[in-house]
Amino acid sequence: MTDTPPRRIVAAAADLLFTSRIRAAAADAGAQADFARSWEALQDKVAGAALVILDLDTRWLDAAAHVAALKQDPRTAAVPVVAFVSHVRTDAIEAARAGGADRVL
């Protein structure tokens, strides 16, 4: 048996229901969920993560600017970014896509 650390999923989610769902899904996949409560915390946590999940309804999150910043930073560019938001928030959907999100749900 190896002592490799679990994969990490970094998430920014405003909704407590979503955070518990993300945490449970990560645990089921053998990963650890790590949540960021600010842009600075997200930047600090992303390097080395297996996945970033962004709730675009999170107040401090700027979909276009923050997704683009993650995708342009050489330390975090390869980390897949999945963004989710209500289908009626077409502005946020387009901003996340324009910023380079790997998937927008």
C-alpha positions as a printed NumPy array, in Angstrom:
array([[  0.   ,   0.   ,   0.   ],
       [  1.31 ,   3.459,  -0.894],
       [  1.012,   6.608,   1.126],
       [ -0.047,   8.826,  -1.74 ],
       [ -2.225,  11.731,  -0.665],
       [ -5.814,  11.8  ,  -1.952],
       [ -6.612,  13.86 ,  -5.009],
       [ -7.867,  17.321,  -4.155],
       [-10.882,  19.085,  -5.565],
       [-10.98 ,  22.808,  -4.9  ],
       [-14.369,  24.451,  -4.907],
       [-15.946,  27.848,  -4.472],
       [-19.618,  27.401,  -3.729],
       [-22.054,  29.786,  -2.094],
       [-24.806,  27.255,  -1.431],
       [-24.382,  24.99 ,   1.608],
       [-26.354,  22.227,  -0.083],
       [-23.926,  22.24 ,  -2.998],
       [-20.91 ,  22.229,  -0.688],
       [-22.201,  19.126,   1.076],
       [-22.912,  17.456,  -2.275],
       [-19.445,  18.316,  -3.569],
       [-17.835,  17.018,  -0.366],
       [-19.811,  13.731,  -0.567],
       [-19.086,  13.209,  -4.273],
       [-15.387,  13.885,  -3.711],
       [-15.259,  11.386,  -0.846],
       [-17.05 ,   8.784,  -2.998],
       [-14.38 ,   9.315,  -5.664],
       [-11.55 ,   9.012,  -3.146],
       [-10.749,  12.705,  -3.285],
       [-10.602,  15.461,  -0.715],
       [-12.775,  18.574,  -1.156],
       [-11.15 ,  21.852,  -0.207],
       [-13.319,  24.99 ,  -0.206],
       [-12.211,  28.556,  -0.858],
       [-14.07 ,  31.486,   0.679],
       [-12.26 ,  34.225,  -1.274],
       [-10.42 ,  34.738,  -4.557],
       [ -7.102,  34.85 ,  -2.712],
       [ -7.831,  31.558,  -0.956],
       [ -8.848,  29.972,  -4.253],
       [ -5.583,  31.062,  -5.875],
       [ -3.6  ,  29.613,  -2.968],
       [ -5.384,  26.246,  -3.115],
       [ -5.605,  25.533,  -6.843],
       [ -2.013,  24.515,  -7.578],
       [ -1.816,  20.74 ,  -7.55 ],
       [ -5.586,  20.237,  -7.501],
       [ -7.219,  17.62 ,  -9.722],
       [-10.282,  19.783, -10.405],
       [-11.738,  23.212,  -9.671],
       [-15.496,  23.587,  -9.239],
       [-16.942,  27.105,  -9.324],
       [-20.459,  28.103,  -8.35 ],
       [-20.894,  31.217, -10.457],
       [-23.486,  32.526,  -7.997],
       [-20.735,  32.985,  -5.409],
       [-20.719,  36.739,  -4.702],
       [-16.953,  37.304,  -4.733],
       [-16.434,  35.291,  -7.917],
       [-16.09 ,  37.162, -11.211],
       [-16.674,  34.417, -13.796],
       [-14.816,  35.996, -16.704],
       [-11.879,  37.437, -14.803],
       [-11.286,  34.594, -12.359],
       [-11.675,  31.709, -14.808],
       [ -9.356,  33.495, -17.24 ],
       [ -6.818,  34.157, -14.487],
       [ -6.759,  30.462, -13.517],
       [ -6.416,  29.36 , -17.149],
       [ -3.646,  31.862, -17.929],
       [ -1.509,  31.146, -14.858],
       [  1.102,  28.49 , -15.761],
       [  0.78 ,  26.957, -12.269],
       [ -2.956,  26.345, -12.658],
       [ -3.652,  26.35 , -16.413],
       [ -3.799,  22.544, -16.666],
       [ -6.292,  22.146, -13.806],
       [ -9.763,  21.507, -15.265],
       [-12.361,  24.131, -14.311],
       [-16.032,  23.178, -14.089],
       [-18.424,  26.072, -13.53 ],
       [-22.092,  25.764, -12.684],
       [-24.891,  28.28 , -12.623],
       [-28.602,  28.554, -13.331],
       [-29.482,  28.281, -17.007],
       [-31.093,  31.731, -16.875],
       [-27.732,  33.377, -16.029],
       [-26.624,  33.514, -19.653],
       [-24.213,  36.359, -18.844],
       [-22.311,  34.188, -16.366],
       [-22.415,  31.168, -18.682],
       [-20.904,  33.117, -21.552],
       [-18.347,  34.799, -19.282],
       [-17.138,  31.449, -17.924],
       [-16.899,  30.001, -21.424],
       [-15.049,  33.082, -22.659],
       [-12.672,  32.814, -19.708],
       [-11.776,  29.257, -20.666],
       [-13.814,  27.048, -18.342],
       [-13.492,  23.434, -19.416],
       [-17.154,  22.8  , -18.741],
       [-20.106,  25.039, -17.847],
       [-23.183,  23.378, -16.366]])
